[in-house]
């Protein structure tokens, strides 16, 4: 695997699949529409790698006036749930895509797949094998040693048909028999060494109930489902490259209505993340994260809750492109795409996460005035927002230093700063408690400097800090997120350790008493916010009236 990609990636990366489709259209290799499909197994929640595949498959269909199917490859009832089916539908829709009437399930084709399996038996291209798992592995050989024919490979067509039909009606226990293709046990491609077609699995299926006691293997069901749906370009990741000969074998040896072709691209690996549904399930089951939609998770439901936008994911998919070589995508490329879009759409607000009180001594007690500023600096159509400027305000404690260095352009004893969108203030006195902790800053304000106006005598004030009124604000909970893992490649672990040993125990920090400007009470989940000088945030689903919770979507710039 190559080194992480440069965060300053081109606006749009290369996509070799477009070249293939354009050539197929030009040479009339395909007649009619380009047909792609997104084929998830409903055994977990989708992640960013799936998001790229969704954008790719639906995007290519759109680019070439074709169609994209959403098909659930639901051939393993022991791991599949309706919950996953519904979450996947929601994820695809959230990304902005619509399968219209083209929603399919591999289970729709169970009878056809079974009939074709019988046809393979009748043509002496498949047989019922009674080896157990350990024996099957032994006969299969390895990459240095060819396999051996199963002793059951010579069963007659009649015996195979009889056994297969008895498997179907549930006469045998799980594992007693399997149906295998009869290809070549000496093939250098392990996937062609008489691969499995069916196994006995007496399990309740989320759609077909208890109608079936045998289920097709993914590698058998997948190409035939593509063919039934007349998919033209079956796009998958590189780990299926060695499976392609069997994909083609299934199409060539059965009277399918379509003739799909499989194309492979490099799967997406990202720094500081794991992209395996099995490993993500571990994190959920072991309560190492707060569910599938934990904002630290790379699941689509997690990034949605964190405040990422569909547009930012589309931009990310375009930026990284589609390649044949494996690479490690830098997480900062994704964050850059999120920032680029949020900068365009996020409403502005001011929030103080670590408040310290400032008392403006040359204002009368109870003083309150409204200061108006833009909801978005480049979108006047969104209007203005009202801030309350009062005798007491909060600034962030990080914007004050009692003994500042010369290059500290924020507040310190005798120093001046501008309160963003309001006045210039000067610190005259620092108030401390008995332990020496700073509790208040006593300042004076320059009445002539409202809204960025210069001081009367032309003094230059470099520092600008954000603030909120101490008497007219909303107290909220803010959740700040770091990387889920401490190392760029969390799956690369020393012997005896697993990926979980690289979890970042400080990946979530909760601030209970953050102060936000008063207008935040109207926040909705659909609106993203830039807390000025702090970062981008969104309202979390845990919010209740009077108890708002905000998730940090991304920092304003690179840095963790």
C-alpha positions as CSV (number, residue, x, y, z in Angstrom):
1,X,0.0,0.0,0.0
2,X,1.3,3.4,-0.9
3,X,1.8,6.4,1.3
4,X,-1.1,8.7,2.2
5,X,-2.3,10.9,-0.6
6,X,-1.5,14.6,-0.4
7,X,-4.4,16.6,1.3
8,X,-4.0,19.2,-1.5
9,X,-5.5,16.8,-4.0
10,X,-6.6,18.0,-7.5
11,X,-10.2,19.2,-7.8
12,X,-11.1,15.9,-9.5
13,X,-9.1,12.7,-9.6
14,X,-8.8,10.3,-12.5
15,X,-11.6,7.7,-13.2
16,X,-10.5,4.9,-15.5
17,X,-14.1,3.4,-15.4
18,X,-15.4,6.4,-17.4
19,X,-12.9,5.6,-20.1
20,X,-14.1,2.0,-20.2
21,X,-17.8,3.0,-20.4
22,X,-17.1,5.6,-23.1
23,X,-15.3,3.0,-25.2
24,X,-18.1,0.4,-24.7
25,X,-20.6,3.0,-25.9
26,X,-18.4,4.0,-28.9
27,X,-17.8,0.4,-30.0
28,X,-21.4,-0.5,-29.3
29,X,-20.3,-3.3,-26.9
30,X,-23.3,-2.4,-24.9
31,X,-26.7,-1.9,-26.5
32,X,-29.2,0.4,-24.7
33,X,-28.6,1.9,-21.3
34,X,-25.6,1.7,-19.1
35,X,-26.7,-0.2,-16.0
36,X,-24.8,-0.3,-12.8
37,X,-25.7,-1.5,-9.3
38,X,-24.8,-0.9,-5.7
39,X,-25.0,-4.3,-4.0
40,X,-24.6,-4.2,-0.2
41,X,-24.9,-7.1,2.0
42,X,-27.4,-6.1,4.8
43,X,-25.1,-7.3,7.6
44,X,-24.0,-4.0,9.0
45,X,-24.1,-0.2,8.6
46,X,-22.4,1.3,5.6
47,X,-19.1,3.3,5.9
48,X,-17.2,5.8,3.9
49,X,-15.9,3.2,1.5
50,X,-19.4,2.3,0.7
51,X,-20.2,6.0,0.3
52,X,-17.5,6.2,-2.4
53,X,-19.0,3.2,-4.1
54,X,-22.5,4.6,-4.0
55,X,-21.3,7.9,-5.5
56,X,-19.4,5.9,-8.1
57,X,-22.2,3.6,-9.2
58,X,-25.0,6.0,-9.1
59,X,-22.8,8.8,-10.5
60,X,-21.7,6.8,-13.5
61,X,-25.3,5.8,-14.3
62,X,-26.3,9.5,-14.1
63,X,-23.3,10.7,-16.2
64,X,-24.2,8.3,-19.1
65,X,-28.0,8.6,-18.9
66,X,-28.3,5.1,-17.5
67,X,-29.7,3.6,-14.3
68,X,-28.3,2.3,-11.1
69,X,-30.0,-0.5,-9.1
70,X,-29.9,-0.9,-5.3
71,X,-29.7,-4.6,-4.7
72,X,-29.3,-6.3,-1.4
73,X,-27.2,-9.4,-1.6
74,X,-29.1,-11.1,1.2
75,X,-27.8,-14.7,0.9
76,X,-26.7,-15.2,4.5
77,X,-29.7,-15.1,6.9
78,X,-27.6,-15.6,10.0
79,X,-26.0,-12.1,9.8
80,X,-28.7,-10.0,8.0
81,X,-31.3,-7.9,9.6
82,X,-34.1,-5.6,8.5
83,X,-32.5,-2.8,10.6
84,X,-29.5,-2.9,8.2
85,X,-31.7,-2.9,5.1
86,X,-33.5,0.3,6.3
87,X,-30.3,2.0,7.4
88,X,-28.7,1.4,3.9
89,X,-31.7,2.8,2.2
90,X,-31.5,5.9,4.3
91,X,-27.8,6.3,3.6
92,X,-28.3,6.1,-0.1
93,X,-31.1,8.6,0.0
94,X,-29.1,10.9,2.3
95,X,-26.3,11.0,-0.3
96,X,-28.9,12.2,-2.8
97,X,-29.5,9.2,-4.9
98,X,-32.7,7.4,-5.9
99,X,-33.0,3.9,-7.3
100,X,-36.7,4.7,-8.3
101,X,-38.4,1.3,-9.1
102,X,-35.1,-0.5,-9.2
103,X,-34.9,-1.9,-5.7
104,X,-34.0,-5.6,-5.7
105,X,-32.9,-8.4,-3.4
106,X,-30.9,-11.5,-4.3
107,X,-33.7,-13.3,-2.4
108,X,-36.0,-12.3,-5.2
109,X,-34.1,-14.7,-7.4
110,X,-33.8,-17.7,-5.0
111,X,-36.0,-19.9,-7.1
112,X,-34.3,-19.0,-10.3
113,X,-30.9,-19.6,-8.7
114,X,-32.0,-22.9,-7.5
115,X,-33.3,-23.9,-10.9
116,X,-30.0,-23.0,-12.5
117,X,-28.2,-25.0,-9.9
118,X,-30.2,-28.1,-10.9
119,X,-29.4,-27.3,-14.5
120,X,-25.7,-27.3,-13.7
121,X,-26.1,-30.7,-12.0
122,X,-28.0,-32.1,-15.0
123,X,-25.1,-30.9,-17.3
124,X,-22.6,-32.6,-14.9
125,X,-21.1,-29.2,-14.0
126,X,-22.0,-29.4,-10.3
127,X,-22.1,-32.1,-7.6
128,X,-23.1,-32.6,-4.0
129,X,-20.0,-32.9,-1.8
130,X,-20.1,-34.5,1.6
131,X,-16.7,-33.6,2.9
132,X,-16.6,-31.7,6.2
133,X,-15.0,-28.3,6.4
134,X,-11.6,-29.6,7.6
135,X,-11.6,-32.3,4.8
136,X,-12.6,-29.7,2.2
137,X,-9.6,-27.5,3.2
138,X,-7.3,-30.4,3.0
139,X,-8.5,-31.4,-0.5
140,X,-8.4,-27.8,-1.7
141,X,-4.6,-27.5,-1.5
142,X,-3.0,-24.1,-1.2
143,X,-1.1,-21.6,-3.3
144,X,1.9,-24.0,-3.6
145,X,0.1,-27.3,-3.9
146,X,-2.7,-28.2,-6.3
147,X,-6.0,-29.5,-4.9
148,X,-7.4,-33.0,-5.2
149,X,-10.8,-34.0,-6.5
150,X,-13.3,-34.7,-3.8
151,X,-14.2,-38.4,-3.5
152,X,-17.8,-37.4,-4.1
153,X,-17.0,-35.6,-7.4
154,X,-17.9,-38.8,-9.4
155,X,-21.5,-39.1,-8.1
156,X,-24.0,-39.6,-10.8
157,X,-26.3,-36.8,-12.0
158,X,-29.2,-38.7,-10.6
159,X,-27.6,-39.1,-7.1
160,X,-26.6,-35.4,-7.1
161,X,-30.1,-34.3,-8.1
162,X,-31.7,-36.5,-5.4
163,X,-29.3,-35.2,-2.7
164,X,-29.7,-31.6,-3.7
165,X,-33.5,-31.8,-3.6
166,X,-33.4,-33.5,-0.2
167,X,-31.0,-30.7,1.0
168,X,-33.7,-28.2,-0.2
169,X,-36.5,-29.8,1.8
170,X,-34.4,-29.8,5.0
171,X,-33.6,-33.5,5.3
172,X,-30.0,-33.0,6.3
173,X,-28.3,-31.1,9.1
174,X,-26.3,-27.9,8.5
175,X,-22.8,-28.8,7.1
176,X,-23.8,-32.4,6.0
177,X,-23.5,-31.5,2.3
178,X,-22.8,-28.6,0.0
179,X,-23.2,-28.1,-3.7
180,X,-20.0,-27.4,-5.6
181,X,-19.2,-26.4,-9.1
182,X,-17.2,-28.9,-11.1
183,X,-14.3,-26.9,-12.6
184,X,-10.6,-27.6,-11.9
185,X,-9.0,-28.6,-8.6
186,X,-5.6,-28.0,-10.1
187,X,-6.3,-24.4,-11.1
188,X,-3.7,-21.9,-9.9
189,X,-6.7,-19.7,-9.0
190,X,-8.0,-21.0,-5.7
191,X,-11.5,-19.6,-6.5
192,X,-11.8,-22.0,-9.4
193,X,-11.1,-25.2,-7.4
194,X,-14.7,-26.5,-7.4
195,X,-16.1,-23.5,-5.5
196,X,-19.2,-23.8,-3.3
197,X,-22.6,-22.9,-4.8
198,X,-25.0,-23.8,-2.0
199,X,-24.8,-24.7,1.7
200,X,-27.4,-26.0,4.1
201,X,-28.4,-23.3,6.6
202,X,-31.6,-23.8,8.5
203,X,-32.1,-20.2,9.5
204,X,-34.9,-17.7,9.3
205,X,-34.5,-15.2,6.5
206,X,-35.6,-11.6,6.9
207,X,-37.6,-11.8,3.7
208,X,-38.3,-15.4,2.8
209,X,-38.9,-16.6,6.3
210,X,-38.4,-20.4,6.6
211,X,-39.1,-21.2,3.0
212,X,-35.5,-22.2,2.3
213,X,-33.1,-24.6,4.0
214,X,-30.3,-24.0,1.6
215,X,-28.8,-20.7,0.5
216,X,-26.6,-19.7,-2.5
217,X,-23.1,-18.6,-1.9
218,X,-22.4,-14.9,-2.6
219,X,-20.0,-15.7,-5.4
220,X,-22.7,-17.7,-7.2
221,X,-25.7,-15.4,-6.5
222,X,-23.9,-12.2,-7.3
223,X,-23.0,-12.6,-11.0
224,X,-26.4,-14.3,-11.7
225,X,-28.3,-11.5,-10.0
226,X,-26.3,-9.0,-12.2
227,X,-27.3,-11.0,-15.2
228,X,-30.9,-11.2,-14.3
229,X,-31.0,-7.5,-13.9
230,X,-29.1,-7.0,-17.2
231,X,-26.3,-5.0,-15.4
232,X,-23.7,-3.9,-18.0
233,X,-20.9,-2.8,-15.7
234,X,-20.5,-4.7,-12.4
235,X,-18.1,-2.6,-10.4
236,X,-16.4,-3.9,-7.3
237,X,-13.2,-3.6,-5.3
238,X,-9.9,-5.3,-6.0
239,X,-10.3,-8.1,-3.6
240,X,-12.8,-9.6,-6.0
241,X,-10.4,-9.6,-8.9
242,X,-9.4,-13.2,-8.4
243,X,-13.2,-14.1,-8.2
244,X,-13.8,-12.7,-11.7
245,X,-13.1,-16.0,-13.5
246,X,-15.8,-17.7,-11.5
247,X,-18.1,-14.7,-12.1
248,X,-17.6,-15.3,-15.8
249,X,-17.9,-19.1,-15.5
250,X,-21.4,-18.7,-14.0
251,X,-22.5,-16.4,-16.8
252,X,-21.0,-18.6,-19.5
253,X,-22.5,-21.8,-18.2
254,X,-26.1,-20.7,-17.7
255,X,-28.7,-19.3,-20.0
256,X,-28.8,-15.9,-18.4
257,X,-30.8,-13.0,-19.9
258,X,-27.9,-10.5,-19.5
259,X,-24.1,-10.6,-20.0
260,X,-22.5,-8.4,-17.4
261,X,-18.8,-7.7,-17.0
262,X,-17.0,-7.2,-13.8
263,X,-14.5,-4.3,-13.3
264,X,-12.4,-3.8,-10.2
265,X,-11.1,-0.6,-8.6
266,X,-9.0,-0.1,-5.5
267,X,-10.9,-0.1,-2.2
268,X,-10.7,3.0,-0.1
269,X,-8.4,2.9,2.9
270,X,-8.1,6.0,5.1
271,X,-5.7,7.1,7.8
272,X,-6.8,6.9,11.4
273,X,-9.8,4.6,10.5
274,X,-10.7,1.0,10.0
275,X,-12.9,0.2,7.0
276,X,-14.2,-3.3,7.9
277,X,-17.8,-3.9,8.9
278,X,-16.6,-6.8,11.0
279,X,-14.2,-4.6,13.0
280,X,-16.7,-1.8,13.2
281,X,-19.2,-4.3,14.6
282,X,-16.6,-5.2,17.3
283,X,-16.3,-1.6,18.4
284,X,-20.1,-1.4,18.7
285,X,-20.6,-4.8,20.4
286,X,-17.8,-4.1,22.9
287,X,-19.2,-0.6,23.7
288,X,-16.0,1.0,22.7
289,X,-18.1,3.6,20.8
290,X,-21.6,4.8,21.3
291,X,-23.3,2.8,18.6
292,X,-23.2,2.7,14.8
293,X,-23.9,6.4,14.5
294,X,-21.3,7.5,17.0
295,X,-19.8,10.7,15.3
296,X,-16.3,9.2,15.6
297,X,-17.3,6.2,13.5
298,X,-16.6,6.2,9.7
299,X,-20.2,4.9,9.1
300,X,-22.4,7.0,6.9
301,X,-24.8,7.3,9.9
302,X,-21.9,8.5,12.0
303,X,-20.7,11.2,9.6
304,X,-24.3,12.3,9.1
305,X,-24.7,12.7,12.9
306,X,-21.4,14.5,13.1
307,X,-22.6,17.1,10.6
308,X,-20.9,16.1,7.3
309,X,-23.0,17.0,4.3
310,X,-23.8,14.9,1.3
311,X,-22.2,17.5,-0.9
312,X,-18.9,17.2,0.9
313,X,-18.9,13.4,0.4
314,X,-19.6,13.9,-3.3
315,X,-16.7,16.4,-3.5
316,X,-14.4,13.9,-1.6
317,X,-15.3,11.0,-4.0
318,X,-14.5,13.2,-7.0
319,X,-11.3,14.5,-5.5
320,X,-9.8,11.1,-4.7
321,X,-10.8,9.6,-8.0
322,X,-11.0,6.0,-9.0
323,X,-7.7,4.0,-9.3
324,X,-6.5,0.4,-9.7
325,X,-3.7,0.7,-7.2
326,X,-4.2,0.5,-3.4
327,X,-3.4,3.6,-1.5
328,X,-4.0,5.1,1.9
329,X,-6.1,8.3,1.6
330,X,-5.3,11.0,4.1
331,X,-8.2,11.8,6.4
332,X,-7.4,15.4,6.0
333,X,-8.5,15.3,2.4
334,X,-12.0,14.4,3.6
335,X,-11.9,17.1,6.3
336,X,-10.8,19.7,3.6
337,X,-13.8,18.7,1.5
338,X,-16.1,19.1,4.5
339,X,-14.7,22.5,5.3
340,X,-15.0,23.7,1.7
341,X,-18.7,23.0,1.6
342,X,-19.5,24.1,5.2
343,X,-17.7,27.4,4.6
344,X,-20.3,28.0,1.8
345,X,-23.4,27.0,3.8
346,X,-22.8,27.2,7.5
347,X,-24.6,29.9,9.5
348,X,-22.3,31.9,11.7
349,X,-22.6,32.1,15.5
350,X,-20.3,32.9,18.4
351,X,-19.6,30.3,21.1
352,X,-17.3,30.4,24.1
353,X,-16.2,27.0,25.2
354,X,-14.0,27.9,28.0
355,X,-15.6,31.1,29.4
356,X,-14.0,33.8,31.5
357,X,-16.0,36.8,32.5
358,X,-15.2,40.3,31.3
359,X,-16.8,43.2,33.2
360,X,-16.9,46.4,31.2
361,X,-16.5,49.0,33.9
362,X,-17.4,52.1,31.9
363,X,-20.9,50.8,31.1
364,X,-23.8,51.3,33.5
365,X,-25.2,48.3,35.4
366,X,-27.9,46.6,33.4
367,X,-26.6,48.0,30.1
368,X,-27.8,46.0,27.1
369,X,-27.7,46.9,23.4
370,X,-28.2,45.0,20.2
371,X,-25.4,44.6,17.7
372,X,-26.2,43.2,14.3
373,X,-24.1,41.2,12.0
374,X,-24.5,38.8,9.1
375,X,-25.8,35.3,9.4
376,X,-23.3,34.5,6.6
377,X,-20.7,37.0,5.4
378,X,-21.2,36.1,1.7
379,X,-24.9,35.5,1.7
380,X,-26.8,38.7,2.4
381,X,-30.1,36.9,1.6
382,X,-29.8,35.0,4.9
383,X,-30.2,38.3,6.7
384,X,-28.7,39.5,10.0
385,X,-28.4,38.1,13.4
386,X,-28.7,40.1,16.7
387,X,-26.1,39.9,19.4
388,X,-26.5,41.4,22.9
389,X,-23.7,43.6,24.0
390,X,-23.9,44.0,27.8
391,X,-21.9,45.2,30.8
392,X,-20.7,41.6,31.4
393,X,-19.6,39.3,28.5
394,X,-17.7,36.1,28.3
395,X,-14.5,35.6,26.2
396,X,-12.6,32.3,25.9
397,X,-9.9,31.9,28.6
398,X,-7.4,31.0,25.8
399,X,-7.8,34.6,24.5
400,X,-6.3,36.0,27.7
401,X,-2.7,35.7,29.0
402,X,-1.5,37.4,32.2
403,X,2.1,37.6,31.0
404,X,1.8,37.5,27.2
405,X,4.8,37.2,24.8
406,X,5.2,40.0,22.2
407,X,3.5,38.1,19.5
408,X,0.3,37.4,21.5
409,X,-2.3,39.7,19.9
410,X,-5.1,38.9,22.2
411,X,-6.0,40.2,25.7
412,X,-3.6,40.8,28.5
413,X,-3.1,43.4,31.3
414,X,-3.0,46.9,29.6
415,X,-3.7,45.3,26.1
416,X,-6.5,46.0,23.7
417,X,-8.5,43.6,21.5
418,X,-11.6,44.0,19.4
419,X,-14.7,42.1,20.4
420,X,-15.8,40.5,17.1
421,X,-18.5,42.6,15.4
422,X,-18.6,45.0,18.4
423,X,-16.2,47.3,20.3
424,X,-12.5,47.5,21.2
425,X,-11.9,46.8,24.9
426,X,-8.9,47.3,27.1
427,X,-7.9,45.2,30.1
428,X,-7.3,47.3,33.2
429,X,-7.5,44.8,36.1
430,X,-7.2,41.1,36.6
431,X,-9.3,39.6,39.5
432,X,-8.3,36.3,41.1
433,X,-9.7,34.0,43.7
434,X,-7.8,32.8,46.8
435,X,-6.0,30.1,44.8
436,X,-4.7,32.6,42.3
437,X,-7.0,31.5,39.5
438,X,-8.2,34.3,37.3
439,X,-12.0,34.7,37.7
440,X,-12.7,38.1,36.0
441,X,-11.2,40.7,33.8
442,X,-12.2,44.3,34.3
443,X,-12.0,46.3,31.1
444,X,-13.2,49.5,29.5
445,X,-14.6,49.9,26.0
446,X,-14.2,52.4,23.3
447,X,-17.6,53.6,22.3
448,X,-16.5,54.9,18.9
449,X,-15.3,51.5,17.6
450,X,-18.6,49.6,17.1
451,X,-18.6,47.2,14.1
452,X,-15.0,47.5,13.2
453,X,-14.7,51.3,13.2
454,X,-11.2,52.6,14.1
455,X,-10.4,54.3,17.3
456,X,-10.7,58.1,17.4
457,X,-7.0,58.6,17.8
458,X,-6.2,55.9,15.1
459,X,-4.7,53.3,17.4
460,X,-4.2,50.0,15.6
461,X,-5.8,47.0,17.3
462,X,-4.6,43.7,15.8
463,X,-6.4,41.2,18.0
464,X,-10.0,40.1,17.4
465,X,-11.7,37.7,19.9
466,X,-15.2,36.1,19.9
467,X,-17.5,36.7,22.8
468,X,-21.1,36.3,24.1
469,X,-23.2,38.3,26.5
470,X,-23.0,37.0,30.1
471,X,-26.6,37.9,30.6
472,X,-28.2,36.9,27.3
473,X,-26.7,33.6,26.0
474,X,-27.7,30.0,25.7
475,X,-25.7,27.4,27.7
476,X,-25.2,24.2,25.7
477,X,-23.3,20.9,25.7
478,X,-20.5,20.7,23.1
479,X,-18.9,17.4,22.1
480,X,-15.4,17.7,20.6
481,X,-14.1,14.8,18.6
482,X,-10.5,13.7,17.9
483,X,-9.2,10.9,15.8
484,X,-10.8,7.5,16.7
485,X,-7.3,5.9,16.5
486,X,-3.9,7.3,17.6
487,X,-2.0,6.0,14.6
488,X,-2.4,6.5,10.8
489,X,-2.6,2.8,10.1
490,X,-4.4,1.2,13.1
491,X,-4.5,-2.3,11.6
492,X,-0.7,-2.4,11.4
493,X,-0.1,-3.7,14.9
494,X,2.7,-5.5,16.7
495,X,2.4,-9.3,17.2
496,X,-0.1,-10.1,20.0
497,X,-2.0,-6.8,19.6
498,X,-5.0,-6.0,17.6
499,X,-6.4,-2.8,16.0
500,X,-8.3,-1.9,19.2
501,X,-5.0,-1.4,21.0
502,X,-4.6,1.8,18.9
503,X,-7.9,3.3,20.0
504,X,-7.6,6.9,21.1
505,X,-9.0,7.1,24.6
506,X,-9.2,10.9,24.3
507,X,-11.2,11.0,21.1
508,X,-14.3,12.6,22.8
509,X,-14.2,15.6,25.1
510,X,-17.5,16.9,26.5
511,X,-18.0,20.5,27.5
512,X,-21.2,21.0,29.6
513,X,-21.3,24.7,30.1
514,X,-20.4,26.3,26.7
515,X,-22.0,29.7,26.1
516,X,-23.5,30.5,22.7
517,X,-25.1,33.6,21.4
518,X,-28.9,33.8,22.0
519,X,-30.0,33.1,18.4
520,X,-28.8,29.5,18.7
521,X,-32.2,28.6,20.4
522,X,-33.6,28.3,16.8
523,X,-31.0,25.8,15.7
524,X,-32.3,22.8,13.7
525,X,-30.5,19.6,12.7
526,X,-30.6,20.7,9.0
527,X,-28.5,23.8,9.6
528,X,-24.8,23.6,10.0
529,X,-23.0,26.3,12.1
530,X,-19.6,27.9,12.1
531,X,-18.8,28.9,15.7
532,X,-16.5,31.7,14.7
533,X,-12.9,31.1,15.5
534,X,-13.8,27.7,17.0
535,X,-15.0,25.3,14.3
536,X,-18.0,23.8,12.5
537,X,-20.8,22.3,14.5
538,X,-24.3,20.8,14.2
539,X,-27.1,20.0,16.5
540,X,-27.1,16.5,17.9
541,X,-30.1,14.2,18.1
542,X,-29.7,14.1,21.9
543,X,-30.8,17.7,22.0
544,X,-34.0,18.6,23.9
545,X,-35.7,22.0,24.4
546,X,-33.6,23.9,26.9
547,X,-30.8,21.3,26.7
548,X,-29.1,21.7,23.3
549,X,-26.2,19.5,22.3
550,X,-23.8,20.3,19.5
551,X,-21.3,18.0,17.8
552,X,-18.0,19.4,16.4
553,X,-18.1,18.5,12.8
554,X,-14.5,19.7,11.9
555,X,-12.0,22.3,13.0
556,X,-11.6,25.5,11.1
557,X,-8.2,24.3,9.8
558,X,-5.9,21.4,9.9
559,X,-4.8,20.4,13.4
560,X,-5.9,18.0,16.0
